[in-house]
Every structure is written in C-alpha cells, then in structure tokens.
Amino acid sequence: MSAAPDPVAARIDDGAFLLIDKPRGPSSHQVTAWARDLLGVPVAGHAGTLDPNVSGLLWVGVGPALKLLPLVLEFPKRYVGAVTFHAKVGARDLDRVLKEFTGPIYQTPPVRSAVKRERRVRTIHRLTLVEHDGPRAIVDVVADSGTYVRTLAVDLGEALGLGAHLEELRRIATGPFDEAASVSLTRLADLVEARRAGDPAPLLAALHPIREVWQEFPTIVLREAAASAVAHGAGLARGGIQKVTGSFGPGARVALVTAAGTLVATGVARYDAGEVEKVPHGWVVDETRVFVDPARFPALWQRPKRGAAGGAAAPAS
C-alpha cells in the first residue's frame, strides 16, 4: 500500500509563503534561516527586510514562491511607530506636520542601510496620529515599499524645529495581509511538531499558496499558444489575450495566467486595461518574469522556414 500524499510537501513544492511575526532582536536573515530549518527545506528567502530592533510581519518564501518575492515588495506597508520629539509638541502643530508629510516625499536612506544612498521619492499613503502625550506620539503609517520610517520620524522633528527619533516600530500589514495571519517562530515550531505527530492541517494553513499573492494584481488570461511563448521568455502581443480582469494603467505590474489558473509570468503593461485588446500590433506587455518551468509548455508558435530572413521565431500570440 502506498503512503498517503503529504499535503505540506506538496504545498512547498508548488511554492508557499509564511507570514512570520518577527520579534525584536534577530535580523530578518536569521529569522528566515530559522524558519527554513524548522520546515526542513534547503532554501528560503524573505521580502521587505526589517531591522533587528523592529518587529512585525516578515514574508518568507519557500519553493517556487522565492520567485514571487519581488511581487510582495510592490505592496505598500503599514507600520505603527513610537516617535519621541526632543521637546513637547502641541497637538495642532503635530497634526499640521503629519498632513504635510502625507503624499509623495523625498527620502535619503540612512547611513546604516543596505542600499545606495540616493535621494528618491516615496509616497506616504496615510500618516495618522494614534496617541499623543507631550513629546511622545504613536503614529500609524501606510507607505510605499522601501520607505524608511526611521528617516520619516527624524524629518518630522526637523520640520517642527524640535528634533525627533523613532523609539519603536512594528510592521502590522503588507498590502492586504495583516499581522492576524502571521505566526511566531515558537508557533511555527509547534505546527511542525503537530505535523510530525500526524496532524499536518495547522501547518498547511500557515503556508499560504502563491495564488494569494498574484491574484492581488490585475490579471490577463492567455491563449494557449501565447502561454507557451511567454513561458519561453517572450513578451505578450494583443492576439495572445483571452481575457483581461481588473483595471490597470501603463507601467502597472500584471499577472499572466493560463485559462486553468496557472501563473505563467508577470509583466509590465504598456497600455491601460481598456486599450490592450485594441492595439493593432506589437507587444502589449513586456519585461516579463517567468515563474513556470518552460518544459511544461511545448513550443506552439510558428518557426521560420529554412533560409527565411530574420532568424527569430515569431510567437503566435
């Protein structure tokens, strides 16, 4: 009699995400390594690095989900932070400066950062006051990925002429995923032990399938030949589109999927959703990132005849 299939192993083979509640102290890399070892997988990666003294939601990908980590970075992040101003600040002044810093702002990464220190624009989607007591304030921040909340706190202090620093920070959400869906490392260890004892369901529930990420993006359903061409690295032409779901504009990240619901690739739209099916010729989506094994998709496009000029095959999309 053959052994029953292991749903956890199957989920990891398909690609899965863990939403870890990172504690203060260890680095994001350390937390990811511990999660990897608990799951017994050879490789794991994380998206959206948290500093050692910052807690909260950390995305860890295993299996094919590693390729989707850049998609997670496109989600805005939500934080709750404790800011200490270097003098007492009035409620009216604090409210004014929070409004001034809502919207696009310039930021330079701090000296101790892993990226090149170049001034760049980040959008603060929401910056609201939760509590205020003299020189201390707790703020709720929703911002573009890559925003430095520590730098934001310092800038708020400078704008008030008082000086300020960030005392504590916690990430409570990434896009539509919040901390309620996360598990601590201790809880993850318990789930792994439950699996070993014959109950894989709790661990399976903690391993989020990759569909939960890509379905948050606008979707283009591909015709069969176009899915094959895209899987082998081609862009997408208008003729390869079966259906468009969701709205998007030029430059938006879109998911390219088969009619059966398999993610083939993501790409960058060259037109808005209402125009892509009306373009007479040329690519409508390019800069594709392929997520499937091309060997699963036989070449269905027309190859040039021997001696024909041009050389490259033209995708039948």
C-alpha positions as CSV (number, residue, x, y, z in Angstrom):
1,M,0.0,0.0,0.0
2,S,1.5,3.4,-1.0
3,A,1.8,6.1,1.6
4,A,-0.7,8.9,1.8
5,P,0.4,12.1,0.0
6,D,1.9,14.7,2.2
7,P,-0.1,18.0,1.7
8,V,2.6,20.1,3.3
9,A,5.3,18.8,1.0
10,A,3.0,19.3,-2.0
11,R,2.3,22.9,-0.9
12,I,6.0,23.6,-0.6
13,D,6.7,22.0,-4.0
14,D,4.1,24.3,-5.5
15,G,5.5,27.4,-3.7
16,A,4.3,28.9,-0.4
17,F,4.7,31.9,1.8
18,L,5.0,32.1,5.6
19,L,3.9,35.3,7.3
20,I,6.2,35.3,10.3
21,D,5.8,37.6,13.3
22,K,9.4,38.7,13.6
23,P,10.5,39.5,17.2
24,R,12.8,42.4,18.1
25,G,16.4,41.3,18.3
26,P,17.3,38.9,15.5
27,S,17.8,40.1,11.9
28,S,15.4,39.2,9.1
29,H,18.0,36.9,7.7
30,Q,18.3,35.0,11.0
31,V,14.5,34.6,11.3
32,T,14.3,33.3,7.7
33,A,17.1,30.8,8.4
34,W,15.3,29.5,11.5
35,A,12.0,29.2,9.5
36,R,13.9,27.3,6.8
37,D,15.4,24.9,9.3
38,L,12.1,24.3,11.0
39,L,10.5,23.4,7.7
40,G,13.4,21.3,6.6
41,V,13.8,23.0,3.2
42,P,17.1,23.7,1.6
43,V,16.4,27.4,0.7
44,A,14.1,30.2,1.9
45,G,14.1,33.9,1.3
46,H,12.4,37.0,2.7
47,A,10.8,40.1,1.3
48,G,10.8,43.5,3.0
49,T,13.8,43.5,5.4
50,L,13.1,44.6,9.0
51,D,15.9,46.0,11.1
52,P,16.8,43.8,14.1
53,N,15.1,46.1,16.6
54,V,11.9,46.2,14.5
55,S,9.1,43.7,15.0
56,G,6.2,42.5,12.9
57,L,5.2,40.9,9.6
58,L,8.0,39.3,7.7
59,W,7.3,37.5,4.4
60,V,9.3,34.2,4.0
61,G,9.0,32.3,0.7
62,V,9.9,28.7,0.0
63,G,10.0,26.6,-3.2
64,P,8.8,28.4,-6.3
65,A,7.4,31.2,-4.1
66,L,11.0,32.6,-4.0
67,K,10.5,33.9,-7.5
68,L,7.4,35.9,-6.3
69,L,9.1,37.7,-3.5
70,P,9.6,40.8,-5.8
71,L,5.8,41.0,-6.1
72,V,5.5,41.2,-2.4
73,L,7.8,44.2,-2.5
74,E,5.2,46.1,-4.6
75,F,2.6,46.1,-1.8
76,P,2.5,49.1,0.4
77,K,3.5,48.5,4.1
78,R,1.7,49.6,7.2
79,Y,3.5,50.4,10.5
80,V,2.8,51.6,14.0
81,G,5.7,53.6,15.3
82,A,6.5,55.4,18.6
83,V,8.1,58.8,17.9
84,T,9.9,60.8,20.6
85,F,10.2,64.5,19.8
86,H,13.1,66.3,21.6
87,A,10.7,68.8,23.2
88,K,7.0,69.0,23.9
89,V,4.9,69.4,20.7
90,G,1.5,70.9,20.5
91,A,-1.4,68.9,19.0
92,R,-2.2,71.5,16.4
93,D,1.5,71.6,15.2
94,L,1.7,67.8,15.2
95,D,-1.5,67.5,13.1
96,R,-0.2,70.0,10.6
97,V,3.1,68.3,10.1
98,L,1.6,64.9,9.7
99,K,-0.6,66.3,6.9
100,E,2.4,67.9,5.3
101,F,4.2,64.6,5.1
102,T,1.2,62.7,3.6
103,G,1.8,62.2,-0.1
104,P,5.0,62.0,-2.2
105,I,8.1,62.9,-0.2
106,Y,11.8,62.8,-0.8
107,Q,13.9,60.5,1.3
108,T,17.6,59.6,1.5
109,P,18.3,56.2,3.1
110,P,20.1,56.3,6.4
111,V,23.8,55.8,6.7
112,R,23.4,52.2,8.0
113,S,21.4,50.9,5.1
114,A,21.9,48.2,2.6
115,V,21.1,50.3,-0.4
116,K,22.9,53.2,-2.2
117,R,22.3,56.5,-0.5
118,E,20.5,58.3,-3.3
119,R,17.6,60.7,-2.8
120,R,14.4,59.2,-4.0
121,V,10.6,59.7,-3.9
122,R,8.4,57.6,-1.8
123,T,4.6,58.0,-1.2
124,I,3.1,58.2,2.3
125,H,-0.4,57.0,1.7
126,R,-1.6,57.6,5.2
127,L,0.0,59.2,8.3
128,T,-2.3,59.5,11.3
129,L,-1.9,60.1,15.0
130,V,-2.9,57.2,17.3
131,E,-1.8,58.7,20.6
132,H,-0.1,61.9,21.8
133,D,1.3,62.7,25.2
134,G,3.7,65.7,25.5
135,P,6.9,64.9,23.4
136,R,5.8,61.4,22.5
137,A,3.5,60.3,19.7
138,I,2.3,57.0,18.3
139,V,1.7,57.2,14.5
140,D,0.0,54.9,12.0
141,V,1.9,54.9,8.7
142,V,1.0,53.3,5.3
143,A,3.8,53.9,2.8
144,D,5.4,52.6,-0.3
145,S,7.7,49.7,0.0
146,G,11.2,51.0,0.6
147,T,10.1,53.9,2.8
148,Y,12.4,54.4,5.8
149,V,10.1,55.2,8.8
150,R,13.1,56.0,11.0
151,T,14.1,58.7,8.5
152,L,10.5,59.9,8.4
153,A,10.5,60.4,12.2
154,V,13.7,62.4,12.0
155,D,12.2,64.5,9.2
156,L,9.1,65.2,11.2
157,G,11.2,66.5,14.1
158,E,13.2,68.7,11.7
159,A,10.0,70.1,10.2
160,L,8.8,71.1,13.7
161,G,12.2,72.5,14.6
162,L,12.4,70.2,17.6
163,G,14.3,67.1,16.5
164,A,12.9,63.6,16.9
165,H,13.8,60.0,16.7
166,L,11.9,56.7,16.3
167,E,11.8,54.8,19.5
168,E,9.9,51.7,18.4
169,L,8.4,50.3,15.2
170,R,6.2,47.4,14.2
171,R,5.1,46.4,10.8
172,I,1.4,45.3,11.1
173,A,0.5,44.8,7.4
174,T,1.8,44.3,3.9
175,G,-0.8,45.1,1.3
176,P,-4.0,43.3,2.1
177,F,-2.2,40.8,4.5
178,D,-2.1,41.8,8.2
179,E,-0.4,40.5,11.3
180,A,-3.5,38.5,12.3
181,A,-2.4,36.0,9.6
182,S,1.2,35.7,10.9
183,V,2.7,33.1,13.2
184,S,5.6,33.4,15.6
185,L,8.6,31.2,15.4
186,T,7.5,29.4,18.5
187,R,4.1,28.8,17.0
188,L,5.8,27.6,13.8
189,A,7.8,25.1,15.8
190,D,4.6,23.8,17.4
191,L,2.9,23.4,13.9
192,V,5.9,21.4,12.7
193,E,5.7,19.1,15.7
194,A,2.0,18.6,15.1
195,R,2.7,17.6,11.5
196,R,5.2,15.1,12.8
197,A,2.6,13.7,15.1
198,G,0.2,13.2,12.2
199,D,-1.7,16.4,12.0
200,P,-0.5,18.5,9.0
201,A,-3.6,20.7,8.7
202,P,-2.4,23.6,11.0
203,L,1.0,23.9,9.3
204,L,-0.7,23.7,5.9
205,A,-2.9,26.6,6.9
206,A,0.1,28.7,7.8
207,L,1.7,28.0,4.3
208,H,0.0,30.4,2.0
209,P,-0.2,29.4,-1.6
210,I,1.4,31.7,-4.2
211,R,-2.1,32.3,-5.7
212,E,-2.9,34.5,-2.7
213,V,-0.2,36.9,-3.9
214,W,-0.6,37.1,-7.6
215,Q,-4.4,37.3,-7.5
216,E,-4.0,40.7,-5.8
217,F,-2.7,42.0,-9.2
218,P,-4.6,42.7,-12.4
219,T,-4.8,39.5,-14.5
220,I,-4.5,38.8,-18.2
221,V,-5.7,35.3,-19.2
222,L,-3.5,33.9,-22.1
223,R,-4.4,31.9,-25.1
224,E,-2.7,28.5,-25.2
225,A,0.0,29.5,-27.8
226,A,0.7,32.8,-26.0
227,A,1.1,31.0,-22.7
228,S,3.7,28.8,-24.3
229,A,5.6,31.8,-25.9
230,V,5.5,33.8,-22.6
231,A,6.8,30.7,-20.7
232,H,9.8,30.7,-23.1
233,G,10.5,34.3,-22.4
234,A,8.5,36.2,-25.0
235,G,6.5,39.4,-24.4
236,L,2.8,39.4,-24.9
237,A,1.1,40.7,-28.1
238,R,-2.6,41.6,-28.3
239,G,-3.6,38.4,-30.2
240,G,-2.5,36.3,-27.2
241,I,-5.1,37.7,-24.8
242,Q,-8.1,35.7,-24.0
243,K,-9.5,37.9,-21.2
244,V,-8.5,40.9,-19.1
245,T,-9.5,41.0,-15.4
246,G,-9.1,44.2,-13.3
247,S,-8.1,47.7,-14.2
248,F,-4.6,49.0,-14.7
249,G,-2.6,51.7,-16.4
250,P,0.6,51.8,-18.4
251,G,3.6,50.7,-16.3
252,A,1.4,48.5,-14.0
253,R,2.5,45.0,-12.9
254,V,0.1,42.4,-14.3
255,A,-0.2,38.6,-13.8
256,L,-0.2,36.5,-16.9
257,V,-2.1,33.2,-16.3
258,T,-3.4,30.3,-18.2
259,A,-7.1,29.6,-18.7
260,A,-6.7,26.9,-16.0
261,G,-5.4,29.5,-13.5
262,T,-1.7,28.7,-13.5
263,L,0.6,31.7,-13.2
264,V,3.0,31.8,-16.1
265,A,4.7,35.1,-15.6
266,T,4.3,38.7,-14.5
267,G,5.0,41.6,-16.8
268,V,4.7,45.4,-17.2
269,A,1.7,46.7,-19.1
270,R,2.4,49.1,-22.0
271,Y,-1.2,50.3,-22.2
272,D,-4.2,50.6,-19.9
273,A,-6.7,47.8,-19.4
274,G,-9.2,49.3,-21.9
275,E,-6.6,49.6,-24.7
276,V,-4.6,46.3,-24.6
277,E,-7.2,44.4,-26.7
278,K,-7.4,47.2,-29.3
279,V,-3.7,47.6,-30.1
280,P,-3.2,46.7,-33.8
281,H,0.3,45.1,-33.4
282,G,3.3,44.9,-31.2
283,W,3.8,44.0,-27.5
284,V,1.2,45.0,-25.0
285,V,3.1,43.5,-22.0
286,D,6.8,43.2,-21.8
287,E,9.6,43.0,-19.1
288,T,8.2,39.6,-18.2
289,R,9.4,37.5,-15.3
290,V,8.6,33.8,-15.9
291,F,7.6,31.6,-12.9
292,V,7.0,28.2,-14.6
293,D,9.3,25.6,-16.0
294,P,9.2,26.2,-19.8
295,A,9.5,22.5,-20.3
296,R,5.9,22.2,-19.2
297,F,4.8,24.3,-22.2
298,P,5.6,22.9,-25.6
299,A,6.6,25.4,-28.3
300,L,3.4,26.1,-30.2
301,W,4.5,29.2,-32.1
302,Q,5.4,29.2,-35.8
303,R,9.1,28.7,-36.5
304,P,10.7,30.4,-39.6
305,K,11.3,28.2,-42.6
306,R,14.9,27.3,-43.5
307,G,16.6,30.1,-45.3
308,A,14.0,32.6,-44.3
309,A,15.3,36.0,-43.4
310,G,15.0,37.4,-39.9
311,G,16.1,34.3,-37.9
312,A,13.9,34.6,-34.8
313,A,10.6,32.8,-34.4
314,A,7.5,34.9,-34.1
315,P,5.3,34.0,-31.2
316,A,1.7,33.1,-32.3
317,S,0.3,35.5,-29.8
